[in-house]
Amino acid sequence: MRKDVETIRALHAGNLDAARPEAVAKRRKTGHWTARAQLDAFLDPGSFAEYGGLSRPVRDDMTGAADGLITGTGEVDGQSCAIMAYDYTVYAGTQSLINHKKHDRIFEVAEHLRLPMICWLEGGGARPHDLSAGTGLGLDLTTFMAFANLSGQAPVVGIVTGRCFAGNANLAGMCDVLIATPKANIGMAGPPLVEAALGETFTPEQIGPVAVQEPNGVIDIVAADEGEAIALAKKYLSYFRGPSATFESPDVEALREIIPDNPRRAYNVRKVIEGIADIDSVLELRAKFGRAIVTSLARIEGRAVGVIANQPMFLAGAIDSPASDKASRFIQLCDAHDIPMLFLCDTPGLMVGPEIEKTALVRHSGRLLLNISQATVPFMTVVLRKAYGLGGYVMGARGLDPALCVGWPTAEFGGMGLEGAVNIIHGAELAAAPDEATRAEIHAKATADLKRRNTGIEVAAKFEIDDIIDPAETRHFLSQTLKAMPAPPARVHRKRAIDAW
């Protein structure tokens, strides 16, 4: 082998785990995988083409494999993608002058080639050492703007398996989907900066743990460990590759038994989603945030759909501010990547009362409707049970022009909750009732009469929805509608960005 080739090969080999046993051992001692082990598990064997493997810290007195950031392109299940992984064994995965250039380069490649961008984001933010290297303050960096510009171009996936602070966390907050393990901590500043700003000392584990960042909506999916995080990232990417040739159908007849006979009884809408979707095709996002709505990616006869479903197990399915935000961003995600949507409606309406108004529901619910009105991707609606008021409207009512709008036999409709409507319509009669028992009898009779006039069958008779169907036929109706949808147009420019929130 030529000497120059041998030199290059040796330099690249020096970045690999086999050449760095002490760093690898230290990493494994904390129960973490190395960055290169994560990439090896994620990418198809032999597909990785690294960019910037010979880069090193700007200061002459510092060394570090690839300057602590691994970038390049590769394939996942045959799909090309761009890769960026901070190496925590090199200065705690910090961002430096040199690896900022590497960021920008791989973001540029991802944008021009419209490649999914997969990022391992563990690290401590800006590298303080560079401040003493005479390189400037970094206020002219383009990294964060370049990353923001990727939104809506192709899927952007973030994975956090440990400490992720400051600039690293800022990138995490702009990902379409953020996957984390129980060991993750995500915060806009690590302990040194927090102490300097607040005068209080915290351990890294006290700042932005999963117990905080999952229910508040920062983390989309919590994986059991790093291996599952990789499997989930692969599953997420699969929805953006077009139809799957193979699928397994669920037991659709079980759908007939999910909705309770008693309209006041709750049920878990996740069972409905699983009963409609291909087996093992459902991936729920932000499960512990905005719990009045469930948002999931799924497949129906191999075709990807984005499911937005009211959850009767929380607030009886009434839509509050967090649920509005959750659904709004999911609509943006589906619309940006032309994934058809499915609304599963069972809501008594928007949440009401003095306390909910303190959360600015007027604005948050408005955001939901604005996002639906701006989306051009086709959607379908199935009314499972209640479709009342503005809540029923924003959940895919016929007036929003769905490609399909059907209901189950349990469907009931109203411009507002029927019990409340009775209080208004029969207010004088109720006020004149001689006692509470009589008042209750009048109310019950009037409510039952109003319900009879607003059942799914009555609404279908006026052709205000497309039909009332046997729940077991839901999958058939949806799959036929999906097949009829035209292929989305080829895009040169992105359709829309996806809001960080």
NORGI-V587524 format. One record per backbone hydrogen bond with DSSP energy under -1.0 kcal/mol. CO is the residue of the C=O (numbers start at 1). NH is the residue of the N-H. If there is no record, write none. Layout:
BEGIN
co:nh
CO:NH
CO:NH
END
This chain:
BEGIN
co:nh
2:6
3:7
4:8
5:9
6:10
7:11
8:12
9:13
10:14
12:15
13:16
16:19
17:20
20:24
21:25
22:26
23:27
24:28
25:29
27:32
28:31
34:38
35:39
36:40
37:41
38:42
39:43
44:47
49:73
52:55
59:62
64:67
65:68
66:69
68:87
70:85
71:51
72:83
73:49
74:81
75:44
76:79
79:76
81:74
82:118
83:72
84:120
85:70
87:90
90:93
91:94
92:124
95:127
96:100
97:101
98:102
99:103
100:104
101:105
102:106
103:107
104:108
105:109
106:110
107:111
108:112
109:113
110:115
116:82
117:157
118:84
119:159
120:86
123:165
125:95
127:130
128:131
129:132
130:133
138:141
142:146
143:147
144:148
145:149
147:150
148:151
150:153
155:117
156:176
156:177
157:119
158:179
159:121
160:181
162:185
163:123
164:187
165:168
166:170
167:171
168:172
169:173
171:174
172:175
177:158
178:220
178:221
179:160
180:223
181:184
185:164
187:166
190:194
191:195
192:196
193:197
194:198
195:199
203:206
204:207
208:186
209:212
209:213
210:214
212:216
213:219
214:217
220:286
221:180
225:229
226:230
227:231
228:232
229:233
230:234
231:235
232:236
233:237
234:238
236:239
237:240
238:241
248:279
250:252
251:254
252:255
253:256
254:257
255:258
262:265
268:271
269:273
270:274
271:275
272:276
273:277
278:281
283:297
286:289
290:293
292:311
294:309
295:285
296:307
297:283
298:305
299:278
300:303
302:244
303:300
305:298
306:342
307:296
308:344
309:294
311:314
314:317
315:318
319:351
320:324
321:325
322:326
323:327
324:328
325:329
326:330
327:331
328:332
329:333
330:334
331:335
332:336
333:337
334:339
335:338
340:306
341:380
342:308
343:382
344:310
345:384
345:385
347:388
349:319
353:357
356:359
357:360
360:363
360:364
361:365
363:367
364:368
365:369
366:370
367:371
368:372
369:373
370:374
371:375
378:341
379:403
380:343
381:406
382:345
383:408
385:412
386:347
387:414
388:392
389:393
390:394
393:397
397:400
398:401
404:381
405:466
406:383
407:469
408:411
411:456
412:387
414:389
417:421
418:422
419:423
420:424
421:425
422:426
424:427
426:430
427:431
428:432
435:439
436:440
437:441
438:442
439:443
440:444
441:445
442:446
443:447
444:448
445:449
446:450
447:451
448:452
449:453
454:413
455:459
456:460
457:461
458:462
459:464
460:463
467:407
470:473
471:474
473:477
474:478
475:479
476:480
477:481
478:482
479:483
480:484
END
